[in-house]
């Protein structure tokens, strides 16, 4: 799944830079922790896990 491999790469490579830029920012740290947790879940359950993106237009 291409989406997940991109996410893995972002978590692994961009997270340290993001955390350095936002050092001490608890919401930023929680965001990265959540992304890492979701990556672990994907690796564990990738045969049963997927993602969907919906785009809507307000009428």
C-alpha positions as protocol buffer text, in pm:
chain_id: "A"
residue {
  index: 1
  type: UNK
  ca { x: 0 y: 0 z: 0 }
}
residue {
  index: 2
  type: UNK
  ca { x: 165 y: 318 z: -116 }
}
residue {
  index: 3
  type: UNK
  ca { x: -6 y: 542 z: 138 }
}
residue {
  index: 4
  type: UNK
  ca { x: 135 y: 347 z: 431 }
}
residue {
  index: 5
  type: UNK
  ca { x: 490 y: 339 z: 297 }
}
residue {
  index: 6
  type: UNK
  ca { x: 479 y: 717 z: 259 }
}
residue {
  index: 7
  type: UNK
  ca { x: 348 y: 746 z: 614 }
}
residue {
  index: 8
  type: UNK
  ca { x: 626 y: 521 z: 742 }
}
residue {
  index: 9
  type: UNK
  ca { x: 884 y: 734 z: 569 }
}
residue {
  index: 10
  type: UNK
  ca { x: 737 y: 1058 z: 705 }
}
residue {
  index: 11
  type: UNK
  ca { x: 723 y: 922 z: 1058 }
}
residue {
  index: 12
  type: UNK
  ca { x: 1077 y: 793 z: 1044 }
}
residue {
  index: 13
  type: UNK
  ca { x: 1243 y: 1090 z: 871 }
}
residue {
  index: 14
  type: UNK
  ca { x: 1029 y: 1398 z: 928 }
}
residue {
  index: 15
  type: UNK
  ca { x: 921 y: 1336 z: 1288 }
}
residue {
  index: 16
  type: UNK
  ca { x: 1262 y: 1413 z: 1445 }
}
residue {
  index: 17
  type: UNK
  ca { x: 1284 y: 1743 z: 1255 }
}
residue {
  index: 18
  type: UNK
  ca { x: 922 y: 1827 z: 1342 }
}
residue {
  index: 19
  type: UNK
  ca { x: 982 y: 1751 z: 1711 }
}
residue {
  index: 20
  type: UNK
  ca { x: 1303 y: 1955 z: 1714 }
}
residue {
  index: 21
  type: UNK
  ca { x: 1118 y: 2252 z: 1566 }
}
residue {
  index: 22
  type: UNK
  ca { x: 833 y: 2216 z: 1817 }
}
residue {
  index: 23
  type: UNK
  ca { x: 1038 y: 2110 z: 2119 }
}
residue {
  index: 24
  type: UNK
  ca { x: 833 y: 2107 z: 2438 }
}
residue {
  index: 25
  type: UNK
  ca { x: 504 y: 2146 z: 2251 }
}
residue {
  index: 26
  type: UNK
  ca { x: 281 y: 1877 z: 2400 }
}
residue {
  index: 27
  type: UNK
  ca { x: 22 y: 1870 z: 2117 }
}
residue {
  index: 28
  type: UNK
  ca { x: 303 y: 1827 z: 1861 }
}
residue {
  index: 29
  type: UNK
  ca { x: 456 y: 1545 z: 2065 }
}
residue {
  index: 30
  type: UNK
  ca { x: 116 y: 1378 z: 2102 }
}
residue {
  index: 31
  type: UNK
  ca { x: 59 y: 1407 z: 1727 }
}
residue {
  index: 32
  type: UNK
  ca { x: 387 y: 1229 z: 1650 }
}
residue {
  index: 33
  type: UNK
  ca { x: 316 y: 964 z: 1913 }
}
residue {
  index: 34
  type: UNK
  ca { x: -21 y: 900 z: 1752 }
}
residue {
  index: 35
  type: UNK
  ca { x: 135 y: 873 z: 1406 }
}
residue {
  index: 36
  type: UNK
  ca { x: 390 y: 623 z: 1536 }
}
residue {
  index: 37
  type: UNK
  ca { x: 115 y: 421 z: 1706 }
}
residue {
  index: 38
  type: UNK
  ca { x: -88 y: 413 z: 1385 }
}
residue {
  index: 39
  type: UNK
  ca { x: 222 y: 296 z: 1196 }
}
residue {
  index: 40
  type: UNK
  ca { x: 263 y: 9 z: 1444 }
}
residue {
  index: 41
  type: UNK
  ca { x: -102 y: -87 z: 1404 }
}
residue {
  index: 42
  type: UNK
  ca { x: -66 y: -88 z: 1027 }
}
residue {
  index: 43
  type: UNK
  ca { x: 240 y: -312 z: 1040 }
}
residue {
  index: 44
  type: UNK
  ca { x: 60 y: -553 z: 1274 }
}
residue {
  index: 45
  type: UNK
  ca { x: -275 y: -559 z: 1090 }
}
residue {
  index: 46
  type: UNK
  ca { x: -191 y: -454 z: 735 }
}
residue {
  index: 47
  type: UNK
  ca { x: -386 y: -742 z: 583 }
}
residue {
  index: 48
  type: UNK
  ca { x: -702 y: -605 z: 744 }
}
residue {
  index: 49
  type: UNK
  ca { x: -624 y: -231 z: 755 }
}
residue {
  index: 50
  type: UNK
  ca { x: -688 y: 38 z: 500 }
}
residue {
  index: 51
  type: UNK
  ca { x: -753 y: 405 z: 468 }
}
residue {
  index: 52
  type: UNK
  ca { x: -1009 y: 605 z: 278 }
}
residue {
  index: 53
  type: UNK
  ca { x: -1010 y: 973 z: 196 }
}
residue {
  index: 54
  type: UNK
  ca { x: -1335 y: 1158 z: 126 }
}
residue {
  index: 55
  type: UNK
  ca { x: -1347 y: 1499 z: -39 }
}
residue {
  index: 56
  type: UNK
  ca { x: -1671 y: 1689 z: -15 }
}
residue {
  index: 57
  type: UNK
  ca { x: -1807 y: 2014 z: -140 }
}
residue {
  index: 58
  type: UNK
  ca { x: -2035 y: 2228 z: 68 }
}
residue {
  index: 59
  type: UNK
  ca { x: -2358 y: 2300 z: -120 }
}
